[in-house]
Amino acid sequence: LTDSSPILALKEEYVGVTSVNLTWAVNNTASSSYTYKIVVVSGTSVRNMTSNVTKAEITELIPGTLYNFIVFAVVNDNETEGEGLSIKLYTKPSPIHDLKAEYVGAEKVNLTWAVSDAASNSYTYRIEVVHGTSVRNLTSDVTEVEITELIPEMIYYFTVYAVAADGQTEGEGVSISLYTKPSPIHDLKAEYVGAEKVNLTWSDAASNSYTYRIEVVNGTSVRNLTSNVTEVKVTELIPGTMYDFTVFSIAADGQTEGEGVSVRLYTKPSPIHDLKEEYVGAEKVNLTWAVSDAASNSYTYRIEVVNGTSVRNLTSNVTEVEVTELIPGTMYDFTVFAVAADGQTEGEGVSIRLYTKPSPIHDLKAEYVGAEKVNLTWAVSDAASNSYTYRIEVVHGTSVRNLTSNVTEVEVTELIPGTMYDFTVFAVAADGQTEGEGVSIRLYTKPSPIHDLKAEYVGMTSVNLTWAVNDAASNSYTYRTEVVNGTSVRNLTSSVTKAEITELIPGTMYDFVVFAVAADGQTEGEGVSISLYTIPALVNSFHCEAVAKQSSLMLKWECPSGNNSGFRIKIFNDTWKKEEWAPSCMREGSEETFRTASLDYFSTYTVTIATLSNSSESPSVQKMCNTSITDPPAPSKAPLVKAVSHSALSVEFSDFESVNGPLKAYAVMITTEEQGCGTLKSKLNNTYKDFKTTMTVTYVTYVVDTEHAKSPFFHSQNGTNIVNVGKGNTMYGYENGPLIPLRSYRASVAGFTNITFTMANIIVGEDSYVSFSPCSEAVVLPQDPGVIAGAVIGCLLAILAVVAIGGFIFWRRRRKDKRNTEVSFSPIKSKMIKVENFESYFKKQQADSNCGFAEEYEELKSAGVHQPKFAAELAENRGKNRYNNVLPYDISRVKLSDQSSATDDYINASYMPGYNSKKAFIAAQGPLPNTIDDFWRMIWEKNIYSIVMLTKCVEQARTKCEQYWPDKQSKSYGDIIVTMVSEIVLPEWTIRDFTVEKSNTPESHTVRQFHFTSWPDHGVPETTDLLINFRHLVHEYSSQNPIDSPTLVHCSAGVGRTGTFIAIDRLIQQIEMENTVDVYGVVYDLRMHRPLMVQTEDQYVFLNQCVMDIIRSKKDKKTDLIYQNMTAMAIYENFTPGPGFGKANGYHA
């Protein structure tokens, strides 16, 4: 084995882009047996090939890349290599691609291309520029080149070669041929711009060889025109639109264009159309118009305003304009130009000639308004007003009438009475057409006067008027009735042709004036009047009284309301009549009296009284009246007297006449006087005893009433009355004692139409109506000595009996008087004072700074203090007490019934006696936060309807009582639900009403709280009448509550103010019912039921002052302590003022 011979003459036969053809020679004879190994090296890449011949085609090479090719001769054993021979070569770059002209100018062309080879980063490029025979080469390191110094409008061939990194190996060239652009035109301008046409001209030095393309651009719309000359007429344009016109010179190839030269123009807008005035005012005109151009959205408008030589321009962005600051009533020419978006190009102007409206007239008013005529006047301030005329529009419903005037006034006639008209006055400019804004006035013509006014009814306090109206518009009329009385004027309205006028003064002359009022409620026709007197008022409280022992009547009545000129009095019965007249009275309610002339005694008359007032008379008030009785007529005949025995006689007499009144009784009088009877009336009180003691010689021996006189015992068969005198019997206070024998007696009979006795049944002659018969003839009794002795003894025994009886009666009276002075409570419990003695007692106790009251109050301090209070002192209950020194006594404490433990029944409250009931009140402390539920529990269980609260919740920054009631929303206190339904706040007190119900039950009831807010703690109210009024308010309400419902009274502790209030209630009732007062005893009683009741000396003195003021007001009937809160009281639904409501201190006398 020997080494192969070296390779000779290694060379490239062909170098391509991806392949290389190599050839070589071998200097050895053994070459025929050689094979060849070709090693292809590029960078780190090594590839081996073999060849049996001295050439090789190496493919799959990378373009533009440096390769080292090494050829080795290989012997047959395939192992031994000869010495290798190498050659270095670049493959050709691939041809460039996408060669194009980025820019072609007149003297410059910019070319770009692309290369895809991986080795292109190392390439350079040769650009061959060929024009005719002229060749020029340029190089570039990048894939673009700018070729300058070219000749305009010439054809050039540009070939680009990619050159490998050795700067020699080139790829195949890629060519492009181009014309350079012609030079731009110049002096491009618009010779004419119209709405749809533009004429352009320009200059070009090389224009002989050029044609021209004219590009017409509007937005995205592009149109091209050509021209062989340096001008063009562009038509079919859109008015008012911006166009870009660009003119290009075109080279001989018909394609290559020079740079375009542009001009931007707006076509003229089309003339506007439909120019009109939307509004013409006095100083302002609003114009509108239409534009049909597509470009009108971009238009503005110039408005030329010409008045004589004055020219003004306005602009608008819309198809309307408001032209202001014009002169009223003046002619103007308005020309509107559409302006394109450049703000300069204007269309042809369109004009309108207008007069501005005159200014509205002013001060339009009715100088006169009548039923069928109205006179109007007005003023005008315009400078041009001398040329104005005026149109007056008269409108009534759908009826319209026009009048004209050359002056600033007009008389409008032929109108309908009582009808609404709208009068509108327009100032009219010199053209006779342009009118200013109308100024209107709405007027009603006056209604025609009413007629047939008359009074349908005239009463005491009312008058009914009727009338008629003929106007067509009368359905819409109202009527004002003016009621005139002296200087007093009152107005009433009516919607119909009649009116009832009330609240008139009886017996008074009124002028009634009726005005028809149009529908506006203001325009009135002329008034029509009627004068009338109201009927006088009937007298009030008319009654008649018999005049004692007189045959006349005393008539009494209250002076009626209104006016009167006197009173007509008629007195009549079945057989007789008489008319009298009483004078007028002035003060309403005053008592008027009239004494009639003498009438018959003991007679019934019908009496009527009518009030007079000038020519009118009230209906009469009628009463049946009886005249008085009087002494019966004295009989002319003396009684018949007969001796019956030695000690008795009979007296027979006829009935007295009853013309002066019915006879009530007869008295038989006995006298021993021999001549006449003397004045018997003064001797009616003389008795048999007086006679026996020789105090008188005339006495009454027997009295018989007329009913007994009719009995058979007294009545004879012939109708006379017989009385036996001396029988020893007694009638009334008179003893019919036996007569004395042998004495001469005469008798007289007294007849009574009215008989009055003393307590001892002795006749009171002065108060009795009596007459006497003549005395009888004297009768002498016979003598009976035996009877005389017996009679004497009988008389003595009778006298002793009388004395004994008198002594016994006297002893009994003394005993009774003595006992009466001792009937009272022991001094420490009661100090009862009669009402009539209280003032002197009060003054005495008040002396020396209330010294007497202070002593009484000191005595009261120990009352009740030793009574047990075990429940209140229990540890579980201490927290329920507001004050540890005010604890209820066990004997009188209120016990709650619903309880879950032994101490659950406790509340700091005590039953208190009232005037009529031992449990009329409950005195309680003001609730604590932890006792509010118990408080409402007590109200529910004890059936309480009235609460009296005498404290504010907070006083002097200290809590005196918790607010235990809800404000607005219902609130539950345990199982008691409370709702406030009303609250009335007054200066001194507040009234609240609550609904109280128990959960899970259907029951509920109302509770009223009387909250007195004017009472300071430990003090007294400012005045007694304030508290007395308040007590009356509470009493009036509480008296309507169920009888078993106590009134709950509380302050803070429930003793001071509470005790004072309860004491006042009891004392007022004591005064009313007993006419006595016992302040000390009442307070003592209260303190036996709850400690410290009436807590301070001031409160005790205040109680006595209240009593004093009540007694004085009752005695003096003062009117200065009248309720100050009448209105507030009267609004409560359950409160009806009693007959004494409004009296002093609320006290009912």
Secondary structure, DSSP 4 states (H G I P E B T S, - for coil): --PPPPEEEEEEEEE-SS-EEEEEEE-SGGGGG-EEEEEEEETTEEEEEEESSSEEEE-SPPTT-EEEEEEEEE-TTS--B---EEEEEEPPPPPPEEEEEEEE-SS-EEEEEE---TTGGG-EEEEEEEETTEEEEEEESSSEEEE-SPPTT-EEEEEEEEE-TTS--B---EEEEEEPPPPP-EEEEEEEE-SS-EEEEEE-TTGGG-EEEEEEEETTEEEEEEESSSEEEE-SPPTT-EEEEEEEEE-TTSS-BPPPEEEEEEPPPPPPEEEEEEEE-SS-EEEEEE---GGGGG-EEEEEEEETTEEEEEEESSSEEEE-SPPTT-EEEEEEEEE-TTSS-B---EEEEEEPPPPPPEEEEEEEE-SS-EEEEEE---GGGGG-EEEEEEEETTEEEEEEESSSEEEE-SPPTT-EEEEEEEEE-TTSS-BPPPEEEEEEPPPPPPEEEEEEEE-SS-EEEEEE---GGGGG-EEEEEEEETTEEEEEEESSSEEEE-SPPTT-EEEEEEEEE-TTSS-B---EEEEEEPPPPPPEEEEEEEPTT-SSEEEEEEPPSS--SEEEEEEE-SS-EEEEEE----STT-EEEEEPPP--TT-EEEEEEEEEETTEEPPPEEEEEEPPP-PPPPPSSPPEEEE-SSS-EEEEEPPPP-TTS---EEEEEEE--SS-----GGGTT--HHHHHTTS-SEEEEEEEEHHHHTSTTTB-TTS-EEEEESS--EETTEE-PPPPTT-EEEEEEEEEEE--B-TTS-B-GGGSEEEEPPPPPPEEPPP-HHHHHHHHHHHHHHHHHHHHHHHHHHHHHHHHHHHHHH-S--TTT---EEHHHHHHHHHHHHHHHHHHHHHHHHHHTTTTTTS--HHHHSHHHHTT-SSTT----TTTEEE-S--SSTTTTEEEEEEE--SS-TTSEEEEPPPPTTTHHHHHHHHHHTT--EEEE-S-SEETTEE-S---S-SSS-EEETTEEEEEEEEEE-SSEEEEEEEEEETTSS-EEEEEEEEE----TTS--S-HHHHHHHHHHHHHHHTTS-TT-PEEEE-SSSSHHHHHHHHHHHHHHHHHHHSEE-HHHHHHHHHHHSTTSS-SHHHHHHHHHHHHHHHHHHHHT-STT--S-HHHHHTSTT----TTTTSGGG---
